[in-house]
Amino acid sequence: MQATIPDKEYFRIGEVSKILDVDAYVVRFWESEFKSIKPLRTKSYQRLYRKKDLEELLLIKDLLYTDKFTISGAKRQLLKMKESRAKLKRDPKEGMFAEVKKGLLQIKRMLS
């Protein structure tokens, strides 16, 4: 599932729903469930999504539709992913060692 995000600063909900290939009400529902999605509002209260919001929505869609997470499961997974990214920013070597360890454990299981 690779959606291309146009090179724009802001997107209206209709554009977002086309890029995500879901109905606008689904986008609004995800916005209410996932607090990391915070579109700006115009004077006429139209939602304006930033590229960051759109990337987060694509990730949410992938977790829900591809990986078959529930809403609460997707929330937990997003939190884990954010914590993992924060840990990598603090100590990049720690993340590298964790990946190597994970790979070695997989090899060990394959050999057992």
C-alpha positions in Angstrom: 0.0 0.0 0.0 2.0 3.0 -1.3 0.0 6.2 -1.6 1.9 9.2 -3.0 1.5 12.4 -1.1 1.4 15.5 -3.3 4.0 18.1 -2.5 1.6 20.6 -0.7 1.5 22.2 2.7 -2.2 21.6 3.5 -4.8 19.2 2.4 -8.6 19.4 2.7 -10.5 16.4 3.9 -11.7 15.5 0.4 -8.1 15.3 -0.8 -7.1 13.3 2.2 -9.9 10.8 1.8 -9.0 10.3 -1.9 -5.3 9.8 -1.0 -6.2 7.3 1.7 -9.0 5.7 -0.4 -11.5 5.9 2.4 -14.6 8.0 3.0 -14.3 11.4 4.7 -16.3 10.1 7.7 -13.6 7.5 8.3 -11.0 10.2 8.4 -13.1 12.2 10.8 -13.5 9.1 13.0 -9.8 8.4 13.1 -9.2 12.0 14.0 -11.5 11.6 17.0 -9.8 8.4 18.0 -6.2 9.2 17.4 -5.2 12.4 19.2 -2.0 12.7 17.2 -4.1 13.8 14.2 -4.8 17.6 14.8 -5.8 19.4 11.6 -5.9 23.1 11.5 -9.3 24.8 11.1 -10.1 27.7 8.7 -12.4 30.5 9.7 -15.2 28.5 8.1 -14.2 25.5 10.3 -12.9 23.4 7.3 -10.2 20.9 8.3 -6.7 21.5 6.9 -4.4 18.5 7.3 -0.6 18.9 7.2 1.7 16.4 5.5 2.6 15.0 9.0 -1.1 14.3 9.7 -1.5 12.6 6.3 1.6 10.4 7.0 0.1 9.4 10.4 -3.2 8.6 8.8 -1.5 6.4 6.2 0.2 4.6 9.0 -3.1 4.2 10.9 -4.8 2.9 7.8 -2.0 0.4 7.3 -2.2 -0.8 10.9 -6.0 -1.2 10.7 -6.5 -2.6 7.2 -3.3 -4.4 6.4 -2.1 -5.6 9.8 -5.7 -6.1 11.1 -5.2 -4.2 14.4 -8.2 -3.0 16.3 -8.5 0.7 17.1 -7.0 0.1 20.6 -4.4 -2.2 19.2 -3.4 0.4 16.6 -3.1 3.0 19.4 -0.8 0.8 21.4 1.3 0.0 18.3 1.6 3.7 17.4 2.8 4.4 20.9 5.4 1.6 20.7 6.6 3.0 17.4 6.9 6.5 18.8 8.8 5.3 21.8 11.1 3.2 19.6 11.8 6.3 17.4 12.5 8.4 20.5 14.9 5.8 21.9 16.8 5.7 18.5 17.1 9.5 18.6 18.6 9.3 22.1 21.1 6.5 21.3 21.3 5.3 17.7 23.7 2.5 18.6 21.2 1.0 21.0 18.7 0.6 18.2 21.3 -1.0 16.0 22.3 -3.5 18.6 18.6 -4.4 19.2 18.1 -5.1 15.5 21.3 -7.3 15.4 20.1 -9.2 18.5 16.7 -9.6 17.0 18.2 -11.0 13.8 20.5 -13.4 15.7 17.6 -14.7 17.7 15.7 -15.4 14.5 18.6 -17.3 13.1 18.9 -19.3 16.4 15.2 -20.2 16.2 15.7 -21.3 12.5 18.6 -23.5 13.5 16.8 -25.1 16.5 
